[in-house]
Amino acid sequence: VPPFSPLICYEAIFPGAVTARTGRPPQWLLNISNDAWFGDSHGPHQHFAIARLRAIEEGLPLVRSTNTGISAIIDPLGRAVGRLPQNKTYVATAQLPAALPHATAYRLWRDWSFLAMLLGLTGLFFLNPLMVKKKSH
């Protein structure tokens, strides 16, 4: 089994806490969860959507196994390549998608990538009026 990062239940909702910074880097993510506490709500769908974001951020496939929620295999681009319905008992086998060949910006810089994007957009916000003034003169 290739090295993986286990995520128990709601640990998958925390960006940056998905993979350890020490040891061998994981090649995939495993999320085991009990979504029964959500009851009949949108919770399982939201929990599934957040797990998809973790796969995209890390550029790693994610296997999600739940007893009452949405179980799925998610590729590094966030697509569910295998998905099982809620509240049903199934056994599924599938090929684990490969990780992205390169590290994502978020995996390299974590929350600093968001800060860099925010600073860049702020810079564009302030530069835009200057560019408009130059064109009008």
OpenMM code with the backbone's topology and positions (N, CA, C; nanometers):
from openmm import Vec3, app, unit

residues = "VAL PRO PRO PHE SER PRO LEU ILE CYS TYR GLU ALA ILE PHE PRO GLY ALA VAL THR ALA ARG THR GLY ARG PRO PRO GLN TRP LEU LEU ASN ILE SER ASN ASP ALA TRP PHE GLY ASP SER HIS GLY PRO HIS GLN HIS PHE ALA ILE ALA ARG LEU ARG ALA ILE GLU GLU GLY LEU PRO LEU VAL ARG SER THR ASN THR GLY ILE SER ALA ILE ILE ASP PRO LEU GLY ARG ALA VAL GLY ARG LEU PRO GLN ASN LYS THR TYR VAL ALA THR ALA GLN LEU PRO ALA ALA LEU PRO HIS ALA THR ALA TYR ARG LEU TRP ARG ASP TRP SER PHE LEU ALA MET LEU LEU GLY LEU THR GLY LEU PHE PHE LEU ASN PRO LEU MET VAL LYS LYS LYS SER HIS".split()
positions = [
    Vec3(0.0851, -0.1180, 0.0000),
    Vec3(0.0000, 0.0000, 0.0000),
    Vec3(0.0895, 0.1241, 0.0000),
    Vec3(0.0681, 0.2146, -0.0951),
    Vec3(0.1473, 0.3389, -0.0966),
    Vec3(0.1209, 0.4202, 0.0303),
    Vec3(0.2163, 0.5020, 0.0721),
    Vec3(0.1952, 0.5828, 0.1934),
    Vec3(0.0740, 0.6745, 0.1776),
    Vec3(-0.0028, 0.6863, 0.2863),
    Vec3(-0.1233, 0.7690, 0.2829),
    Vec3(-0.1340, 0.8502, 0.4105),
    Vec3(-0.2203, 0.9485, 0.4053),
    Vec3(-0.2481, 1.0328, 0.5214),
    Vec3(-0.3903, 1.0027, 0.5683),
    Vec3(-0.4058, 0.9471, 0.6903),
    Vec3(-0.5406, 0.9173, 0.7391),
    Vec3(-0.6081, 1.0410, 0.7972),
    Vec3(-0.7342, 1.0573, 0.7655),
    Vec3(-0.8152, 1.1672, 0.8179),
    Vec3(-0.9386, 1.1051, 0.8818),
    Vec3(-0.9500, 1.1196, 1.0122),
    Vec3(-1.0618, 1.0597, 1.0831),
    Vec3(-1.1737, 1.1621, 1.0959),
    Vec3(-1.2878, 1.1264, 1.0424),
    Vec3(-1.4106, 1.2053, 1.0493),
    Vec3(-1.3890, 1.3498, 1.0039),
    Vec3(-1.4073, 1.4451, 1.0944),
    Vec3(-1.4061, 1.5865, 1.0553),
    Vec3(-1.2661, 1.6452, 1.0379),
    Vec3(-1.1595, 1.5660, 1.0552),
    Vec3(-1.0247, 1.6189, 1.0300),
    Vec3(-1.0111, 1.6683, 0.8860),
    Vec3(-1.0918, 1.6150, 0.7969),
    Vec3(-1.0847, 1.6543, 0.6557),
    Vec3(-1.1316, 1.7966, 0.6316),
    Vec3(-1.1954, 1.8603, 0.7299),
    Vec3(-1.2427, 1.9974, 0.7067),
    Vec3(-1.1341, 2.1010, 0.7315),
    Vec3(-1.0193, 2.0598, 0.7859),
    Vec3(-0.9136, 2.1544, 0.8189),
    Vec3(-0.8054, 2.1567, 0.7114),
    Vec3(-0.7985, 2.2625, 0.6311),
    Vec3(-0.6920, 2.2694, 0.5303),
    Vec3(-0.5567, 2.2817, 0.5984),
    Vec3(-0.4573, 2.2235, 0.5384),
    Vec3(-0.3229, 2.2321, 0.5937),
    Vec3(-0.2934, 2.1276, 0.6986),
    Vec3(-0.3948, 2.0671, 0.7573),
    Vec3(-0.3743, 1.9632, 0.8579),
    Vec3(-0.3835, 1.8246, 0.7954),
    Vec3(-0.3909, 1.8222, 0.6647),
    Vec3(-0.4145, 1.6973, 0.5937),
    Vec3(-0.2898, 1.6108, 0.5855),
    Vec3(-0.1772, 1.6689, 0.5568),
    Vec3(-0.0547, 1.5914, 0.5405),
    Vec3(0.0511, 1.6380, 0.6383),
    Vec3(0.1255, 1.5432, 0.6890),
    Vec3(0.2338, 1.5745, 0.7824),
    Vec3(0.3530, 1.6298, 0.7060),
    Vec3(0.4311, 1.7105, 0.7731),
    Vec3(0.5503, 1.7701, 0.7107),
    Vec3(0.6741, 1.6829, 0.7301),
    Vec3(0.6600, 1.5710, 0.7968),
    Vec3(0.7742, 1.4843, 0.8241),
    Vec3(0.7510, 1.3476, 0.7615),
    Vec3(0.8589, 1.2723, 0.7477),
    Vec3(0.8475, 1.1380, 0.6932),
    Vec3(0.8220, 1.1380, 0.5438),
    Vec3(0.7837, 1.0221, 0.4939),
    Vec3(0.7543, 1.0088, 0.3515),
    Vec3(0.6254, 1.0820, 0.3185),
    Vec3(0.6244, 1.1604, 0.2120),
    Vec3(0.5003, 1.2298, 0.1752),
    Vec3(0.3949, 1.1283, 0.1308),
    Vec3(0.2689, 1.1524, 0.1653),
    Vec3(0.1638, 1.0585, 0.1249),
    Vec3(0.1382, 1.0655, -0.0250),
    Vec3(0.0913, 0.9542, -0.0790),
    Vec3(0.0528, 0.9488, -0.2199),
    Vec3(-0.0989, 0.9518, -0.2363),
    Vec3(-0.1713, 0.9402, -0.1243),
    Vec3(-0.3168, 0.9489, -0.1277),
    Vec3(-0.3680, 0.9788, 0.0122),
    Vec3(-0.4955, 1.0174, 0.0191),
    Vec3(-0.5598, 1.0519, 0.1457),
    Vec3(-0.6717, 0.9520, 0.1727),
    Vec3(-0.6891, 0.9161, 0.2991),
    Vec3(-0.7966, 0.8262, 0.3400),
    Vec3(-0.8809, 0.8975, 0.4446),
    Vec3(-1.0092, 0.9130, 0.4170),
    Vec3(-1.1020, 0.9785, 0.5100),
    Vec3(-1.2089, 0.8780, 0.5514),
    Vec3(-1.2065, 0.8399, 0.6788),
    Vec3(-1.3068, 0.7496, 0.7343),
    Vec3(-1.3953, 0.8325, 0.8255),
    Vec3(-1.5267, 0.8253, 0.8036),
    Vec3(-1.6156, 0.9148, 0.8768),
    Vec3(-1.7485, 0.8488, 0.9114),
    Vec3(-1.8074, 0.8949, 1.0189),
    Vec3(-1.9432, 0.8582, 1.0571),
    Vec3(-2.0264, 0.9844, 1.0430),
    Vec3(-2.1020, 0.9933, 0.9367),
    Vec3(-2.1831, 1.1131, 0.9118),
    Vec3(-2.3241, 1.1015, 0.9693),
    Vec3(-2.3486, 1.0012, 1.0538),
    Vec3(-2.4829, 0.9813, 1.1098),
    Vec3(-2.5278, 1.1000, 1.1935),
    Vec3(-2.4355, 1.1670, 1.2572),
    Vec3(-2.4728, 1.2797, 1.3444),
    Vec3(-2.5302, 1.3973, 1.2662),
    Vec3(-2.5116, 1.3989, 1.1332),
    Vec3(-2.5728, 1.5044, 1.0516),
    Vec3(-2.7238, 1.4859, 1.0398),
    Vec3(-2.7704, 1.3609, 1.0572),
    Vec3(-2.9128, 1.3337, 1.0399),
    Vec3(-2.9541, 1.3530, 0.8949),
    Vec3(-3.0797, 1.3867, 0.8749),
    Vec3(-3.1322, 1.4094, 0.7401),
    Vec3(-3.1153, 1.5576, 0.7057),
    Vec3(-2.9936, 1.5940, 0.6684),
    Vec3(-2.9632, 1.7347, 0.6394),
    Vec3(-2.8676, 1.7419, 0.5212),
    Vec3(-2.8223, 1.8622, 0.4931),
    Vec3(-2.7240, 1.8824, 0.3863),
    Vec3(-2.5823, 1.8520, 0.4338),
    Vec3(-2.5667, 1.8202, 0.5606),
    Vec3(-2.4352, 1.7965, 0.6193),
    Vec3(-2.3481, 1.6968, 0.5450),
    Vec3(-2.3982, 1.5758, 0.5125),
    Vec3(-2.3139, 1.4804, 0.4410),
    Vec3(-2.2650, 1.5331, 0.3059),
    Vec3(-2.3483, 1.6092, 0.2370),
    Vec3(-2.3080, 1.6663, 0.1074),
    Vec3(-2.2006, 1.7733, 0.1271),
    Vec3(-2.2148, 1.8533, 0.2313),
    Vec3(-2.1146, 1.9554, 0.2606),
    Vec3(-1.9831, 1.8909, 0.3032),
    Vec3(-1.9906, 1.7874, 0.3861),
    Vec3(-1.8711, 1.7164, 0.4304),
    Vec3(-1.7984, 1.6544, 0.3106),
    Vec3(-1.8757, 1.5996, 0.2171),
    Vec3(-1.8187, 1.5419, 0.0951),
    Vec3(-1.7524, 1.6500, 0.0096),
    Vec3(-1.8185, 1.7647, -0.0047),
    Vec3(-1.7630, 1.8751, -0.0845),
    Vec3(-1.6321, 1.9255, -0.0244),
    Vec3(-1.6258, 1.9339, 0.1064),
    Vec3(-1.5027, 1.9791, 0.1724),
    Vec3(-1.3910, 1.8777, 0.1505),
    Vec3(-1.4230, 1.7485, 0.1559),
    Vec3(-1.3224, 1.6451, 0.1298),
    Vec3(-1.2685, 1.6580, -0.0126),
    Vec3(-1.3555, 1.6907, -0.1075),
    Vec3(-1.3108, 1.7123, -0.2455),
    Vec3(-1.2105, 1.8272, -0.2524),
    Vec3(-1.2357, 1.9341, -0.1769),
    Vec3(-1.1419, 2.0476, -0.1743),
    Vec3(-1.0056, 2.0057, -0.1212),
    Vec3(-1.0029, 1.9184, -0.0199),
    Vec3(-0.8740, 1.8732, 0.0334),
    Vec3(-0.7955, 1.7987, -0.0743),
    Vec3(-0.8623, 1.7170, -0.1548),
    Vec3(-0.7941, 1.6452, -0.2629),
    Vec3(-0.7357, 1.7434, -0.3635),
    Vec3(-0.8117, 1.8470, -0.3978),
    Vec3(-0.7647, 1.9478, -0.4936),
    Vec3(-0.6465, 2.0248, -0.4361),
    Vec3(-0.6579, 2.0698, -0.3116),
    Vec3(-0.5495, 2.1466, -0.2487),
    Vec3(-0.4190, 2.0693, -0.2456),
    Vec3(-0.4276, 1.9415, -0.2115),
    Vec3(-0.3070, 1.8604, -0.1963),
    Vec3(-0.2613, 1.7966, -0.3270),
    Vec3(-0.3486, 1.7928, -0.4278),
    Vec3(-0.3133, 1.7270, -0.5535),
    Vec3(-0.3023, 1.5765, -0.5373),
    Vec3(-0.3798, 1.5227, -0.4414),
    Vec3(-0.3747, 1.3799, -0.4106),
    Vec3(-0.5138, 1.3184, -0.4230),
    Vec3(-0.5200, 1.1908, -0.4642),
    Vec3(-0.6498, 1.1245, -0.4627),
    Vec3(-0.6944, 1.1023, -0.3183),
    Vec3(-0.8251, 1.0938, -0.2991),
    Vec3(-0.8808, 1.0755, -0.1658),
    Vec3(-0.9844, 0.9640, -0.1705),
    Vec3(-0.9731, 0.8701, -0.0786),
    Vec3(-1.0726, 0.7643, -0.0633),
    Vec3(-1.1532, 0.7987, 0.0606),
    Vec3(-1.2842, 0.8105, 0.0436),
    Vec3(-1.3722, 0.8492, 0.1548),
    Vec3(-1.4685, 0.7348, 0.1819),
    Vec3(-1.4651, 0.6834, 0.3047),
    Vec3(-1.5510, 0.5728, 0.3440),
    Vec3(-1.6354, 0.6154, 0.4633),
    Vec3(-1.7673, 0.6105, 0.4470),
    Vec3(-1.8585, 0.6507, 0.5540),
    Vec3(-1.9646, 0.5428, 0.5737),
    Vec3(-2.0224, 0.5402, 0.6936),
    Vec3(-2.1283, 0.4422, 0.7179),
    Vec3(-2.2653, 0.4935, 0.6737),
    Vec3(-2.2879, 0.6235, 0.6791),
    Vec3(-2.4176, 0.6784, 0.6390),
    Vec3(-2.4058, 0.7949, 0.5418),
    Vec3(-2.2856, 0.8453, 0.5221),
    Vec3(-2.2662, 0.9605, 0.4343),
    Vec3(-2.2343, 0.9176, 0.2927),
    Vec3(-2.1586, 0.9989, 0.2234),
    Vec3(-2.1233, 0.9728, 0.0841),
    Vec3(-1.9829, 0.9144, 0.0792),
    Vec3(-1.9734, 0.7898, 0.0353),
    Vec3(-1.8442, 0.7248, 0.0164),
    Vec3(-1.8040, 0.7431, -0.1292),
    Vec3(-1.6746, 0.7673, -0.1522),
    Vec3(-1.6317, 0.7940, -0.2895),
    Vec3(-1.4813, 0.7835, -0.3023),
    Vec3(-1.4381, 0.7704, -0.4253),
    Vec3(-1.2974, 0.7864, -0.4609),
    Vec3(-1.2904, 0.9154, -0.5407),
    Vec3(-1.2055, 1.0053, -0.4954),
    Vec3(-1.1957, 1.1389, -0.5547),
    Vec3(-1.0565, 1.1541, -0.6148),
    Vec3(-1.0492, 1.1973, -0.7393),
    Vec3(-0.9183, 1.2164, -0.8022),
    Vec3(-0.8576, 1.3499, -0.7574),
    Vec3(-0.7302, 1.3763, -0.7915),
    Vec3(-0.6640, 1.4995, -0.7459),
    Vec3(-0.7256, 1.6283, -0.7994),
    Vec3(-0.8133, 1.6175, -0.8985),
    Vec3(-0.8813, 1.7358, -0.9516),
    Vec3(-1.0194, 1.7547, -0.8890),
    Vec3(-1.0528, 1.6708, -0.7908),
    Vec3(-1.1787, 1.6845, -0.7191),
    Vec3(-1.2964, 1.6126, -0.7812),
    Vec3(-1.2717, 1.5336, -0.8839),
    Vec3(-1.3814, 1.4607, -0.9491),
    Vec3(-1.4054, 1.3278, -0.8779),
    Vec3(-1.5302, 1.2978, -0.8515),
    Vec3(-1.5651, 1.1693, -0.7911),
    Vec3(-1.5638, 1.0633, -0.9010),
    Vec3(-1.4606, 0.9794, -0.9021),
    Vec3(-1.4498, 0.8762, -1.0059),
    Vec3(-1.5257, 0.7505, -0.9657),
    Vec3(-1.5625, 0.7407, -0.8416),
    Vec3(-1.6468, 0.6327, -0.7921),
    Vec3(-1.7227, 0.6869, -0.6725),
    Vec3(-1.8546, 0.6775, -0.6753),
    Vec3(-1.9346, 0.7358, -0.5675),
    Vec3(-2.0482, 0.6407, -0.5323),
    Vec3(-2.0693, 0.6218, -0.4027),
    Vec3(-2.1763, 0.5354, -0.3551),
    Vec3(-2.2835, 0.6200, -0.2873),
    Vec3(-2.4093, 0.5793, -0.2987),
    Vec3(-2.5174, 0.6579, -0.2384),
    Vec3(-2.5164, 0.6493, -0.0855),
    Vec3(-2.5835, 0.7445, -0.0253),
    Vec3(-2.5946, 0.7497, 0.1199),
    Vec3(-2.6832, 0.6376, 0.1728),
    Vec3(-2.6573, 0.6007, 0.2971),
    Vec3(-2.7415, 0.5083, 0.3737),
    Vec3(-2.7643, 0.3735, 0.3055),
    Vec3(-2.6687, 0.3297, 0.2272),
    Vec3(-2.6756, 0.1992, 0.1614),
    Vec3(-2.5466, 0.1243, 0.1921),
    Vec3(-2.5546, -0.0081, 0.1939),
    Vec3(-2.4367, -0.0900, 0.2167),
    Vec3(-2.3866, -0.1411, 0.0824),
    Vec3(-2.2643, -0.1053, 0.0504),
    Vec3(-2.2018, -0.1462, -0.0749),
    Vec3(-2.0568, -0.1834, -0.0487),
    Vec3(-2.0039, -0.2631, -0.1388),
    Vec3(-1.8604, -0.2880, -0.1439),
    Vec3(-1.8178, -0.2487, -0.2846),
    Vec3(-1.7165, -0.1656, -0.2938),
    Vec3(-1.6718, -0.1193, -0.4251),
    Vec3(-1.5212, -0.1374, -0.4368),
    Vec3(-1.4775, -0.1696, -0.5552),
    Vec3(-1.3345, -0.1731, -0.5838),
    Vec3(-1.3097, -0.0833, -0.7040),
    Vec3(-1.1984, -0.0165, -0.7005),
    Vec3(-1.1649, 0.0742, -0.8105),
    Vec3(-1.0151, 0.0990, -0.8104),
    Vec3(-0.9657, 0.1426, -0.9231),
    Vec3(-0.8256, 0.1812, -0.9362),
    Vec3(-0.8057, 0.3158, -0.8679),
    Vec3(-0.7057, 0.3262, -0.7833),
    Vec3(-0.6755, 0.4527, -0.7165),
    Vec3(-0.6113, 0.5477, -0.8176),
    Vec3(-0.6696, 0.6657, -0.8397),
    Vec3(-0.6087, 0.7612, -0.9332),
    Vec3(-0.4689, 0.8019, -0.8856),
    Vec3(-0.3845, 0.8371, -0.9787),
    Vec3(-0.2491, 0.8816, -0.9444),
    Vec3(-0.2527, 1.0248, -0.8913),
    Vec3(-0.1567, 1.0558, -0.8063),
    Vec3(-0.1409, 1.1932, -0.7580),
    Vec3(-0.0934, 1.2806, -0.8732),
    Vec3(-0.1114, 1.4112, -0.8589),
    Vec3(-0.0583, 1.5025, -0.9603),
    Vec3(0.0936, 1.4881, -0.9651),
    Vec3(0.1543, 1.5030, -1.0823),
    Vec3(0.2993, 1.4845, -1.0942),
    Vec3(0.3805, 1.5955, -1.0273),
    Vec3(0.3170, 1.7034, -0.9904),
    Vec3(0.3857, 1.8156, -0.9269),
    Vec3(0.3065, 1.8591, -0.8044),
    Vec3(0.3732, 1.9240, -0.7116),
    Vec3(0.3051, 1.9740, -0.5919),
    Vec3(0.2201, 2.0954, -0.6275),
    Vec3(0.1038, 2.1050, -0.5678),
    Vec3(0.0179, 2.2216, -0.5897),
    Vec3(0.0751, 2.3420, -0.5145),
    Vec3(0.0317, 2.4605, -0.5532),
    Vec3(0.0768, 2.5822, -0.4840),
    Vec3(0.0394, 2.5759, -0.3371),
    Vec3(-0.0797, 2.5256, -0.3087),
    Vec3(-0.1215, 2.5182, -0.1683),
    Vec3(-0.0359, 2.4191, -0.0905),
    Vec3(-0.0008, 2.3098, -0.1525),
    Vec3(0.0824, 2.2105, -0.0827),
    Vec3(0.2213, 2.2667, -0.0530),
    Vec3(0.2726, 2.3490, -0.1422),
    Vec3(0.4053, 2.4081, -0.1217),
    Vec3(0.4044, 2.5209, -0.0197),
    Vec3(0.3071, 2.6090, -0.0294),
    Vec3(0.3094, 2.7326, 0.0503),
    Vec3(0.1989, 2.7426, 0.1535),
    Vec3(0.1098, 2.6441, 0.1576),
    Vec3(-0.0025, 2.6434, 0.2524),
    Vec3(-0.0801, 2.7739, 0.2455),
    Vec3(-0.1084, 2.8344, 0.3592),
    Vec3(-0.1907, 2.9556, 0.3614),
    Vec3(-0.1201, 3.0766, 0.3019),
    Vec3(0.0110, 3.0699, 0.2837),
    Vec3(0.0832, 3.1814, 0.2214),
    Vec3(0.0390, 3.2008, 0.0772),
    Vec3(-0.0047, 3.0945, 0.0101),
    Vec3(-0.0514, 3.1090, -0.1285),
    Vec3(-0.1758, 3.1979, -0.1329),
    Vec3(-0.2637, 3.1861, -0.0335),
    Vec3(-0.3819, 3.2725, -0.0268),
    Vec3(-0.3403, 3.4171, -0.0028),
    Vec3(-0.2432, 3.4375, 0.0858),
    Vec3(-0.1961, 3.5730, 0.1147),
    Vec3(-0.1335, 3.6364, -0.0097),
    Vec3(-0.0555, 3.5600, -0.0846),
    Vec3(0.0058, 3.6120, -0.2071),
    Vec3(-0.1014, 3.6515, -0.3089),
    Vec3(-0.2051, 3.5680, -0.3217),
    Vec3(-0.3142, 3.6004, -0.4135),
    Vec3(-0.3875, 3.7265, -0.3674),
    Vec3(-0.4113, 3.7374, -0.2381),
    Vec3(-0.4802, 3.8540, -0.1833),
    Vec3(-0.3994, 3.9816, -0.2061),
    Vec3(-0.2687, 3.9751, -0.1844),
    Vec3(-0.1829, 4.0916, -0.2084),
    Vec3(-0.1807, 4.1289, -0.3566),
    Vec3(-0.1763, 4.0284, -0.4436),
    Vec3(-0.1784, 4.0551, -0.5874),
    Vec3(-0.3074, 4.1221, -0.6317),
    Vec3(-0.4200, 4.0744, -0.5821),
    Vec3(-0.5487, 4.1356, -0.6169),
    Vec3(-0.5606, 4.2763, -0.5600),
    Vec3(-0.5079, 4.2965, -0.4401),
    Vec3(-0.5090, 4.4307, -0.3808),
    Vec3(-0.4251, 4.5257, -0.4655),
    Vec3(-0.3093, 4.4782, -0.5114),
    Vec3(-0.2247, 4.5594, -0.5985),
    Vec3(-0.2961, 4.5968, -0.7270),
    Vec3(-0.3660, 4.5012, -0.7870),
    Vec3(-0.4417, 4.5305, -0.9092),
    Vec3(-0.5531, 4.6311, -0.8830),
    Vec3(-0.6152, 4.6219, -0.7675),
    Vec3(-0.7219, 4.7144, -0.7309),
    Vec3(-0.6700, 4.8580, -0.7273),
    Vec3(-0.5486, 4.8763, -0.6735),
    Vec3(-0.4925, 5.0109, -0.6641),
    Vec3(-0.4287, 5.0567, -0.7947),
    Vec3(-0.3789, 4.9636, -0.8761),
    Vec3(-0.3180, 5.0002, -1.0037),
    Vec3(-0.4219, 5.0332, -1.1104),
    Vec3(-0.5372, 4.9724, -1.1047),
    Vec3(-0.6399, 4.9931, -1.2065),
    Vec3(-0.6795, 5.1403, -1.2212),
    Vec3(-0.7079, 5.2152, -1.1134),
    Vec3(-0.7422, 5.3572, -1.1311),
    Vec3(-0.6282, 5.4379, -1.1939),
    Vec3(-0.5043, 5.4016, -1.1629),
    Vec3(-0.3900, 5.4723, -1.2220),
    Vec3(-0.3832, 5.4481, -1.3724),
    Vec3(-0.4125, 5.3262, -1.4153),
    Vec3(-0.4092, 5.2934, -1.5578),
    Vec3(-0.5221, 5.3644, -1.6322),
    Vec3(-0.6389, 5.3737, -1.5697),
    Vec3(-0.7529, 5.4411, -1.6322),
    Vec3(-0.7230, 5.5892, -1.6487),
    Vec3(-0.6596, 5.6521, -1.5502),
    Vec3(-0.6248, 5.7946, -1.5585),
    Vec3(-0.5244, 5.8196, -1.6703),
    Vec3(-0.4270, 5.7301, -1.6870),
    Vec3(-0.3271, 5.7469, -1.7926),
    Vec3(-0.3920, 5.7408, -1.9305),
    Vec3(-0.4877, 5.6515, -1.9483),
    Vec3(-0.5533, 5.6365, -2.0783),
    Vec3(-0.6405, 5.7567, -2.1115),
    Vec3(-0.6975, 5.8215, -2.0103),
    Vec3(-0.7874, 5.9342, -2.0367),
    Vec3(-0.7114, 6.0634, -2.0676),
    Vec3(-0.5838, 6.0717, -2.0357),
    Vec3(-0.5068, 6.1944, -2.0629),
    Vec3(-0.4437, 6.1924, -2.1974),
] * unit.nanometer
topology = app.Topology()
chain = topology.addChain("A")
for resn in residues:
    res = topology.addResidue(resn, chain)
    for name in ("N", "CA", "C"):
        topology.addAtom(name, app.Element.getBySymbol(name[0]), res)
